[in-house]
Amino acid sequence: MDDRELTRTLQELERKLGELEGALKSIAASPPAAGGDAHAGTPPEPEPAPSFGRIVDESLEPAEQSPGAAATSEPAPAPEQRPAPPAAVATPPPAPSPPRLGVRRAGAPPTARTPPPHTKPEASSPFRNPSPAAASPSRPGPGPAELLRFRERLERAGRELTHEYDELLGRLSYAAVPSTTGPTISFARGVPSLDIIDVDGLKEAAVRAFESDPEGTTAYGTAIGYPRLRAWIADRHGVEPERVMVTNGSLQADAFLFDHLVHPGDEVIVESPTYDRTLLGLRERGAQVHAVELEADGIDTAALQRLLDGGARPKLAHVIPNFQNPAGYTLSVQKRRALLDLAAQHDFIILEDDPYAELRFAGEPVPTMLSIDPERVVYASSFTKTVAPGVRVGYLVGPTALIAELIKRATNTYISPNMVSESLVYEFCASGAIEGSIETVKRALAERARTLTEALRSELPEAEFVEPQGGYFLWVTLPEGTDVDRLFDAAAERGVTFVKGTDFLLEGGENTLRLAYSGVTPEQIEEGVRRLAAAYRSL
């Protein structure tokens, strides 16, 4: 999003807030029905207005407040010749304030949304009596029923306008932190941006989950996961449910497998580069890690053959076969079969870590290694990339005996994973909404990947990369002698971030970096690459 689009979005947000305040004023100005409740008595204490936690970075705060902006701290001018209402007349309850765009800075206390108790409301408040006649002692005060009707009208108007506000806010989904060039553009996180997540579909799935299976959704389950989702996954992969275990994200699935198989001193094969959390998890367990070079068509199986012939005896090989994190490369069919042959010859298990398989936007699909050799492969995946990161639902598919052992380990860890999330994901998948979600994400990723590669060729022709066919990531190699640490700092000064290639390697990679294009718009990508190129030229 460039500066002009950002400005337009902020102006549109302010306009919607102005509409909300106007609606609130209109509701407050409407005279209540004559003759309130006969036994109104003392009206109930109004509930305090909620404190909204929506925070937009201070760098996005508009210079001038719009008509919908919160009132300043200066005292309002006193109304002229307005008789004070008698104590017996009740005033309507304060309504929730509309969400504000310019809000508190980090560390500052929340701004008060309503006047403190026992103070005079400001003259501009929409809840002032609209005229002196409204405060006439002869007019009965509103009763509880009227107050409830008023509140319902107020909340309905608020819901309608704040829904539009939230849709606009989604367009500001990237991390915006102050920098000398404006909001930071982040190529660091491999997550989908809010605008390509099916939020409405998730809301509907949540409702169905609680309506169709309230007991299963809300109760403790067992360590196998939500049974309906387990069966859906099994059907998706053409295996028996006993071969499936649903977990709190695929990282936890990997952790259970590592805990079961890997002990201090055990040898493990990984790709070079590979996912940094994989390296961390294996190191924490004392594994002896062998990093085998990654090529454009996947792990170098010839180099792995030499390593095995030289005496390496791995218990496990961890491979990300599709649109690998961090490189974005895909393991070819020929290398998949070669890797399976090596595993059979040297008796090790392959962990097929495959969260990106559904996100192919170019080329032809490749069969999973699980489908070729289901007894040699443990398959891990996640709904983080296809549904939403926040659901934190992943799973393993593997040999029945191994899965049974991992279920025991999970039982001793947490009794059961998150039934609410898994029930919601099941409803989202079973309804077919996941297919539409995948298509939406794939279209966005295709455009963003194309924009990124074109921008790199134009702005940073020194960069070498393989054009991705799917997934979230692009691996960039810069000329020898480039210092990625210095580049990282220079880029940060210009308001753009990435992940250093050295984070994904046991050694080397000082001239490499990973760019994630999933969470940034095409406009942000173009501007981000311009900043990155300027940082590179400054070294």
C-alpha positions as CSV (number, residue, x, y, z in Angstrom):
1,M,0.0,0.0,0.0
2,D,1.6,3.2,-1.1
3,D,1.3,6.6,0.7
4,R,-1.6,7.7,-1.4
5,E,-3.6,4.5,-0.9
6,L,-2.8,4.6,2.8
7,T,-4.1,8.2,3.0
8,R,-7.3,7.3,1.2
9,T,-7.9,4.3,3.5
10,L,-7.4,6.4,6.6
11,Q,-9.7,9.1,5.3
12,E,-12.3,6.4,4.6
13,L,-12.0,5.0,8.1
14,E,-12.5,8.5,9.5
15,R,-15.5,9.0,7.3
16,K,-17.1,5.8,8.6
17,L,-16.4,6.9,12.2
18,G,-18.1,10.2,11.4
19,E,-21.1,8.3,10.1
20,L,-21.2,6.2,13.3
21,E,-21.2,9.3,15.5
22,G,-23.9,10.9,13.3
23,A,-26.0,7.8,13.8
24,L,-25.5,7.9,17.5
25,K,-26.5,11.6,17.6
26,S,-29.6,10.9,15.6
27,I,-30.7,8.1,17.9
28,A,-30.1,10.2,21.0
29,A,-32.0,13.1,19.5
30,S,-35.1,11.0,18.8
31,P,-37.7,11.8,21.4
32,P,-38.7,8.7,23.5
33,A,-42.2,7.4,23.3
34,A,-44.6,9.3,25.6
35,G,-45.4,8.0,29.0
36,G,-42.5,5.7,30.0
37,D,-42.9,2.7,32.2
38,A,-45.6,3.2,34.9
39,H,-43.3,1.8,37.6
40,A,-40.0,3.1,36.2
41,G,-38.8,4.0,39.6
42,T,-35.0,4.5,39.7
43,P,-33.6,3.4,36.3
44,P,-31.0,0.7,36.4
45,E,-27.4,1.8,36.6
46,P,-26.0,2.1,33.1
47,E,-23.3,-0.3,32.2
48,P,-19.9,1.4,31.7
49,A,-18.8,1.9,28.1
50,P,-16.4,-0.8,27.0
51,S,-12.8,0.2,26.6
52,F,-11.8,-0.6,23.1
53,G,-8.4,-2.2,22.7
54,R,-8.0,-1.6,18.9
55,I,-4.5,-0.1,18.5
56,V,-3.2,1.4,15.3
57,D,0.3,2.6,15.4
58,E,1.0,6.2,16.2
59,S,2.6,6.7,12.8
60,L,-0.9,6.3,11.3
61,E,-2.5,8.8,13.5
62,P,-4.0,11.6,11.3
63,A,-2.6,15.1,11.8
64,E,-6.0,16.6,12.2
65,Q,-9.0,15.1,13.9
66,S,-12.0,14.5,11.7
67,P,-15.6,15.2,12.7
68,G,-15.7,11.7,14.1
69,A,-12.7,12.2,16.3
70,A,-12.7,12.0,20.1
71,A,-13.2,15.3,21.9
72,T,-10.2,17.0,23.2
73,S,-9.4,17.4,26.8
74,E,-10.3,21.1,26.8
75,P,-13.5,21.9,28.7
76,A,-16.5,22.4,26.5
77,P,-18.2,25.8,26.5
78,A,-21.2,25.9,28.8
79,P,-24.6,25.8,27.1
80,E,-26.4,29.1,27.2
81,Q,-29.6,29.5,29.3
82,R,-30.1,25.7,29.5
83,P,-31.9,24.7,32.7
84,A,-30.3,21.8,34.5
85,P,-32.5,18.7,34.4
86,P,-34.1,17.8,37.8
87,A,-32.6,15.0,39.7
88,A,-35.6,12.7,39.1
89,V,-35.1,12.7,35.3
90,A,-32.9,9.8,34.2
91,T,-30.6,10.1,31.2
92,P,-30.0,7.4,28.7
93,P,-27.1,5.1,29.4
94,P,-23.8,5.9,27.7
95,A,-23.2,3.9,24.5
96,P,-20.0,2.2,23.5
97,S,-17.7,4.7,21.8
98,P,-16.9,4.0,18.2
99,P,-13.4,2.6,17.7
100,R,-10.9,5.4,17.1
101,L,-8.2,5.4,14.5
102,G,-5.7,7.6,16.3
103,V,-5.1,5.9,19.6
104,R,-2.7,5.7,22.4
105,R,1.0,5.2,21.9
106,A,2.8,2.2,23.3
107,G,3.0,2.3,27.1
108,A,0.4,5.1,27.4
109,P,-2.7,4.5,29.5
110,P,-5.9,4.0,27.7
111,T,-7.7,7.2,26.8
112,A,-11.0,7.7,28.7
113,R,-13.9,7.1,26.4
114,T,-16.7,8.6,28.6
115,P,-16.8,11.5,31.1
116,P,-15.8,10.5,34.6
117,P,-18.6,10.1,37.1
118,H,-20.2,13.2,38.5
119,T,-18.9,15.5,35.8
120,K,-20.9,17.5,33.3
121,P,-21.0,15.9,29.8
122,E,-19.5,18.0,27.0
123,A,-21.8,20.2,25.0
124,S,-21.0,18.1,21.8
125,S,-22.1,14.8,23.4
126,P,-24.9,13.1,21.4
127,F,-26.5,12.1,24.7
128,R,-27.4,15.7,25.8
129,N,-31.0,16.5,26.0
130,P,-31.8,18.0,22.5
131,S,-33.8,20.9,23.8
132,P,-34.8,22.5,27.1
133,A,-38.2,21.0,26.6
134,A,-36.7,17.6,26.9
135,A,-35.7,18.3,30.5
136,S,-39.2,19.5,31.5
137,P,-40.1,18.4,35.0
138,S,-43.6,17.6,33.7
139,R,-42.4,14.9,31.4
140,P,-41.9,11.4,33.0
141,G,-38.5,9.9,32.8
142,P,-37.8,6.9,30.6
143,G,-38.3,3.5,32.1
144,P,-36.2,0.3,31.8
145,A,-38.1,-0.9,28.8
146,E,-37.5,2.4,26.9
147,L,-33.8,2.3,27.9
148,L,-33.5,-1.2,26.6
149,R,-35.2,-0.3,23.3
150,F,-32.8,2.7,23.0
151,R,-29.8,0.6,23.6
152,E,-30.9,-2.0,21.0
153,R,-31.2,0.8,18.4
154,L,-27.9,2.1,19.4
155,E,-26.1,-1.2,19.2
156,R,-27.6,-2.1,15.9
157,A,-26.4,1.1,14.3
158,G,-23.0,0.6,15.9
159,R,-22.7,-3.0,14.5
160,E,-23.6,-1.9,11.0
161,L,-21.0,0.8,10.8
162,T,-18.2,-0.8,12.8
163,H,-18.5,-3.8,10.4
164,E,-17.5,-1.5,7.6
165,Y,-14.8,-0.1,9.7
166,D,-13.3,-3.5,10.3
167,E,-13.3,-4.3,6.6
168,L,-11.3,-1.2,6.0
169,L,-9.0,-1.9,8.9
170,G,-8.2,-5.2,7.2
171,R,-6.5,-3.3,4.4
172,L,-4.0,-2.1,7.0
173,S,-3.1,-5.6,8.0
174,Y,0.7,-5.4,7.7
175,A,2.8,-4.4,10.6
176,A,3.2,-0.6,10.7
177,V,5.9,0.7,12.9
178,P,7.6,4.1,12.8
179,S,10.6,4.5,10.5
180,T,12.3,7.3,8.7
181,T,10.4,6.3,5.5
182,G,7.0,5.7,7.0
183,P,5.4,2.3,8.0
184,T,7.8,-0.6,7.9
185,I,7.1,-3.2,5.1
186,S,7.8,-6.6,6.4
187,F,9.0,-9.5,4.3
188,A,9.8,-11.4,7.5
189,R,6.7,-13.3,8.5
190,G,5.3,-16.2,6.5
191,V,1.6,-15.6,7.2
192,P,-1.4,-14.7,5.0
193,S,-2.6,-11.1,5.2
194,L,-6.0,-10.5,6.7
195,D,-7.6,-9.6,3.3
196,I,-7.1,-13.2,2.0
197,I,-8.5,-15.0,5.1
198,D,-12.1,-16.1,4.9
199,V,-13.2,-14.4,8.1
200,D,-17.0,-14.7,7.4
201,G,-16.6,-18.4,6.6
202,L,-14.8,-18.9,9.9
203,K,-17.6,-17.1,11.8
204,E,-20.2,-19.3,10.1
205,A,-18.1,-22.4,10.9
206,A,-17.9,-21.4,14.5
207,V,-21.6,-21.1,14.8
208,R,-22.2,-24.5,13.2
209,A,-19.6,-26.1,15.5
210,F,-21.4,-25.0,18.6
211,E,-24.9,-25.8,17.2
212,S,-24.1,-29.2,15.6
213,D,-21.9,-30.6,18.4
214,P,-21.9,-28.4,21.5
215,E,-20.7,-31.2,23.8
216,G,-17.8,-32.4,21.6
217,T,-16.8,-28.8,20.9
218,T,-16.7,-27.6,24.5
219,A,-15.7,-30.7,26.5
220,Y,-12.3,-32.4,27.0
221,G,-11.5,-34.7,24.1
222,T,-8.8,-37.2,23.8
223,A,-5.3,-36.9,22.4
224,I,-6.3,-38.2,19.0
225,G,-8.0,-34.8,18.4
226,Y,-11.5,-33.9,17.4
227,P,-12.8,-37.2,15.9
228,R,-14.8,-35.6,13.0
229,L,-11.7,-33.7,11.9
230,R,-9.5,-36.7,12.3
231,A,-11.9,-38.7,10.0
232,W,-12.0,-35.8,7.4
233,I,-8.1,-35.7,7.3
234,A,-7.9,-39.5,7.0
235,D,-10.4,-39.4,4.1
236,R,-8.4,-36.6,2.4
237,H,-5.2,-38.7,2.5
238,G,-6.9,-42.0,1.8
239,V,-5.9,-43.7,5.0
240,E,-7.6,-45.1,8.1
241,P,-8.4,-42.7,11.0
242,E,-6.1,-44.7,13.2
243,R,-3.1,-43.4,11.2
244,V,-4.0,-39.8,12.0
245,M,-3.3,-37.6,15.1
246,V,-4.6,-34.0,15.3
247,T,-2.4,-31.6,17.3
248,N,-2.1,-28.0,18.4
249,G,-0.3,-26.9,15.2
250,S,2.3,-28.8,13.2
251,L,5.2,-27.6,15.3
252,Q,3.8,-29.6,18.2
253,A,3.3,-32.6,15.9
254,D,7.0,-32.4,15.0
255,A,7.9,-32.0,18.7
256,F,6.1,-35.2,19.6
257,L,7.8,-37.1,16.9
258,F,11.3,-35.7,17.8
259,D,10.7,-36.5,21.4
260,H,9.8,-40.1,20.5
261,L,12.6,-40.8,18.0
262,V,15.5,-38.5,18.6
263,H,17.8,-38.8,21.6
264,P,21.1,-37.1,22.4
265,G,23.7,-38.2,19.8
266,D,21.2,-39.5,17.3
267,E,21.9,-38.5,13.7
268,V,19.3,-36.6,11.7
269,I,19.3,-35.4,8.1
270,V,18.0,-31.9,7.2
271,E,18.0,-29.7,4.1
272,S,20.4,-26.8,3.9
273,P,18.8,-24.3,4.3
274,T,15.9,-25.5,6.4
275,Y,13.2,-24.1,8.7
276,D,14.9,-22.5,11.7
277,R,12.5,-24.0,14.2
278,T,13.5,-27.5,13.0
279,L,17.1,-26.7,13.6
280,L,16.3,-25.4,17.1
281,G,14.2,-28.4,18.0
282,L,16.8,-30.9,17.0
283,R,19.6,-29.1,18.7
284,E,17.6,-28.9,21.9
285,R,17.3,-32.7,21.8
286,G,21.0,-33.1,21.3
287,A,20.8,-34.5,17.8
288,Q,23.8,-34.8,15.5
289,V,22.5,-32.8,12.5
290,H,23.7,-33.5,9.0
291,A,22.7,-30.6,6.6
292,V,22.5,-31.7,3.0
293,E,22.6,-29.0,0.3
294,L,19.3,-28.0,-1.2
295,E,19.1,-27.6,-5.0
296,A,16.4,-26.0,-7.1
297,D,14.7,-29.5,-7.5
298,G,15.1,-30.4,-3.8
299,I,17.6,-32.0,-1.5
300,D,20.8,-33.3,-3.2
301,T,20.1,-37.0,-3.1
302,A,23.5,-37.8,-4.6
303,A,25.2,-35.9,-1.7
304,L,23.0,-37.8,0.7
305,Q,24.0,-41.1,-0.8
306,R,27.7,-40.2,-0.3
307,L,27.0,-39.2,3.3
308,L,25.3,-42.5,4.0
309,D,28.0,-44.5,2.2
310,G,30.5,-42.7,4.4
311,G,29.0,-44.2,7.5
312,A,26.2,-41.8,8.6
313,R,23.3,-43.7,10.3
314,P,20.4,-41.3,10.6
315,K,17.2,-42.2,12.4
316,L,15.2,-39.5,10.7
317,A,15.3,-37.2,7.7
318,H,13.3,-34.0,7.8
319,V,12.2,-32.7,4.4
320,I,9.9,-29.9,3.3
321,P,9.0,-31.2,-0.2
322,N,6.7,-28.5,-1.5
323,F,7.7,-24.8,-1.8
324,Q,10.3,-25.3,0.9
325,N,10.7,-22.9,3.8
326,P,12.9,-20.9,3.4
327,A,13.9,-21.5,-0.2
328,G,10.6,-22.0,-1.9
329,Y,11.9,-25.0,-3.9
330,T,10.0,-28.2,-4.6
331,L,11.3,-31.8,-4.5
332,S,11.0,-33.5,-7.9
333,V,9.2,-36.8,-8.3
334,Q,12.6,-38.5,-9.2
335,K,14.2,-37.2,-6.1
336,R,11.2,-38.2,-3.9
337,R,11.6,-41.8,-5.1
338,A,15.4,-41.7,-4.7
339,L,15.0,-40.4,-1.1
340,L,12.5,-43.2,-0.3
341,D,14.9,-45.8,-1.7
342,L,17.7,-44.5,0.4
343,A,15.4,-44.5,3.5
344,A,14.6,-48.2,2.8
345,Q,18.2,-49.2,2.2
346,H,19.5,-47.4,5.4
347,D,16.4,-47.9,7.6
348,F,15.5,-44.3,8.5
349,I,12.1,-42.6,8.7
350,I,11.2,-39.6,6.5
351,L,9.3,-36.7,8.1
352,E,7.5,-35.2,5.2
353,D,6.7,-31.7,6.5
354,D,4.2,-30.4,4.0
355,P,2.1,-27.4,5.1
356,Y,2.3,-25.6,1.7
357,A,1.3,-28.4,-0.7
358,E,-2.2,-27.0,-1.4
359,L,-0.8,-23.6,-2.3
360,R,0.5,-24.4,-5.8
361,F,-0.2,-21.6,-8.3
362,A,2.0,-22.8,-11.2
363,G,3.2,-26.1,-12.6
364,E,1.8,-29.6,-12.0
365,P,1.1,-31.2,-8.6
366,V,3.5,-33.8,-7.3
367,P,2.5,-36.9,-5.3
368,T,3.3,-37.0,-1.7
369,M,5.9,-39.4,-0.4
370,L,3.3,-40.7,2.0
371,S,1.2,-41.9,-0.9
372,I,4.2,-43.7,-2.3
373,D,5.4,-45.4,0.9
374,P,3.0,-45.0,3.8
375,E,5.1,-47.2,6.1
376,R,8.3,-45.3,5.7
377,V,6.9,-41.8,5.9
378,V,5.4,-39.7,8.7
379,Y,3.4,-36.8,7.1
380,A,2.9,-33.5,8.9
381,S,0.7,-30.6,7.8
382,S,-1.2,-27.7,9.2
383,F,-4.3,-25.6,8.5
384,T,-2.3,-22.4,9.3
385,K,-1.7,-21.7,5.7
386,T,-5.0,-22.7,4.2
387,V,-7.5,-21.6,6.9
388,A,-5.9,-19.1,9.3
389,P,-2.7,-18.9,11.4
390,G,-4.7,-18.4,14.6
391,V,-6.6,-21.7,14.5
392,R,-3.3,-23.5,15.5
393,V,-4.4,-26.9,14.2
394,G,-1.9,-29.3,12.7
395,Y,-1.7,-33.1,12.3
396,L,0.4,-36.2,11.6
397,V,-0.3,-39.1,9.4
398,G,1.9,-42.2,9.8
399,P,2.1,-45.9,10.6
400,T,-0.6,-47.0,13.0
401,A,1.8,-48.3,15.7
402,L,3.9,-45.1,15.7
403,I,0.8,-42.9,15.8
404,A,-0.4,-44.9,18.8
405,E,2.8,-44.3,20.7
406,L,2.6,-40.5,19.9
407,I,-1.0,-40.4,21.2
408,K,0.2,-41.8,24.5
409,R,2.9,-39.1,24.7
410,A,0.2,-36.4,23.8
411,T,-2.1,-37.8,26.5
412,N,0.6,-37.3,29.1
413,T,1.3,-33.8,27.8
414,Y,-2.2,-32.2,27.6
415,I,-4.9,-34.9,27.8
416,S,-6.5,-33.4,24.6
417,P,-5.7,-30.6,22.1
418,N,-8.0,-27.6,21.5
419,M,-11.4,-29.0,20.7
420,V,-12.9,-25.6,19.9
421,S,-10.4,-24.8,17.2
422,E,-10.5,-28.3,15.8
423,S,-14.3,-28.4,15.7
424,L,-14.3,-25.0,13.9
425,V,-11.8,-26.2,11.4
426,Y,-13.8,-29.4,10.8
427,E,-16.9,-27.4,10.0
428,F,-14.9,-25.0,7.7
429,C,-13.5,-28.0,5.8
430,A,-16.6,-30.2,5.7
431,S,-18.7,-27.4,4.3
432,G,-16.3,-27.0,1.4
433,A,-15.3,-23.5,2.5
434,I,-11.7,-24.6,2.6
435,E,-11.6,-25.1,-1.2
436,G,-12.7,-21.5,-1.8
437,S,-10.2,-20.3,0.8
438,I,-7.4,-22.1,-0.9
439,E,-8.3,-20.6,-4.3
440,T,-8.4,-17.1,-2.8
441,V,-5.0,-17.5,-1.2
442,K,-3.5,-19.0,-4.3
443,R,-4.6,-16.1,-6.5
444,A,-3.2,-13.6,-4.1
445,L,0.1,-15.5,-3.8
446,A,0.5,-15.8,-7.6
447,E,0.1,-12.0,-8.0
448,R,2.4,-11.2,-5.1
449,A,5.1,-13.7,-6.2
450,R,5.0,-12.3,-9.8
451,T,5.2,-8.7,-8.4
452,L,8.2,-9.6,-6.2
453,T,10.2,-11.3,-9.0
454,E,9.6,-8.5,-11.4
455,A,10.5,-5.9,-8.8
456,L,13.8,-7.7,-8.0
457,R,14.7,-7.9,-11.7
458,S,14.0,-4.2,-12.1
459,E,15.4,-2.8,-8.9
460,L,18.0,-5.3,-7.7
461,P,19.3,-7.2,-10.8
462,E,22.2,-8.6,-8.7
463,A,19.8,-10.8,-6.9
464,E,19.7,-14.5,-7.9
465,F,16.6,-16.6,-7.2
466,V,14.4,-19.4,-8.5
467,E,10.9,-18.2,-9.4
468,P,8.4,-19.9,-7.0
469,Q,5.5,-22.1,-8.2
470,G,3.7,-21.8,-4.9
471,G,4.0,-21.2,-1.2
472,Y,5.1,-18.1,0.7
473,F,8.8,-17.7,0.2
474,L,11.6,-16.6,-2.1
475,W,15.3,-17.3,-1.4
476,V,17.6,-14.6,-2.6
477,T,21.4,-14.9,-3.1
478,L,23.4,-11.7,-3.5
479,P,26.9,-11.4,-4.8
480,E,29.7,-13.0,-2.8
481,G,31.0,-10.5,-0.2
482,T,27.6,-9.1,0.7
483,D,27.2,-8.8,4.4
484,V,23.6,-9.7,5.3
485,D,24.0,-8.4,8.8
486,R,24.9,-4.9,7.5
487,L,22.2,-5.2,4.8
488,F,19.6,-6.1,7.5
489,D,20.5,-2.9,9.5
490,A,20.5,-0.7,6.4
491,A,17.2,-2.0,5.3
492,A,15.6,-1.5,8.7
493,E,16.7,2.1,8.6
494,R,14.7,2.4,5.4
495,G,11.6,0.7,6.8
496,V,11.9,-2.8,5.3
497,T,12.6,-6.1,7.1
498,F,13.5,-9.7,6.0
499,V,15.0,-12.8,7.6
500,K,18.7,-13.4,7.2
501,G,19.7,-16.5,5.4
502,T,22.1,-17.4,8.2
503,D,19.1,-18.1,10.4
504,F,18.3,-21.2,8.3
505,L,21.8,-22.6,8.1
506,L,24.3,-24.3,10.3
507,E,27.0,-22.4,8.7
508,G,27.5,-20.0,5.7
509,G,24.8,-18.0,3.9
510,E,26.2,-14.5,4.8
511,N,25.0,-13.3,1.4
512,T,21.5,-14.8,1.4
513,L,18.1,-13.8,2.7
514,R,14.5,-15.0,2.7
515,L,11.6,-12.8,1.5
516,A,8.1,-13.8,2.5
517,Y,5.5,-12.3,0.1
518,S,2.3,-13.8,1.6
519,G,1.6,-11.0,4.0
520,V,2.2,-7.9,1.8
521,T,0.2,-6.4,-1.0
522,P,1.7,-5.9,-4.5
523,E,2.0,-2.1,-3.7
524,Q,3.9,-2.9,-0.5
525,I,6.1,-5.3,-2.4
526,E,7.1,-2.8,-5.0
527,E,7.9,-0.2,-2.4
528,G,9.7,-2.7,-0.2
529,V,12.0,-3.9,-3.0
530,R,12.9,-0.3,-3.8
531,R,13.9,0.3,-0.2
532,L,15.8,-3.0,-0.1
533,A,17.7,-2.0,-3.3
534,A,18.5,1.4,-1.8
535,A,19.8,-0.4,1.3
536,Y,22.0,-2.7,-0.8
537,R,23.4,0.3,-2.8
538,S,24.3,2.0,0.5
539,L,26.7,-0.8,1.7
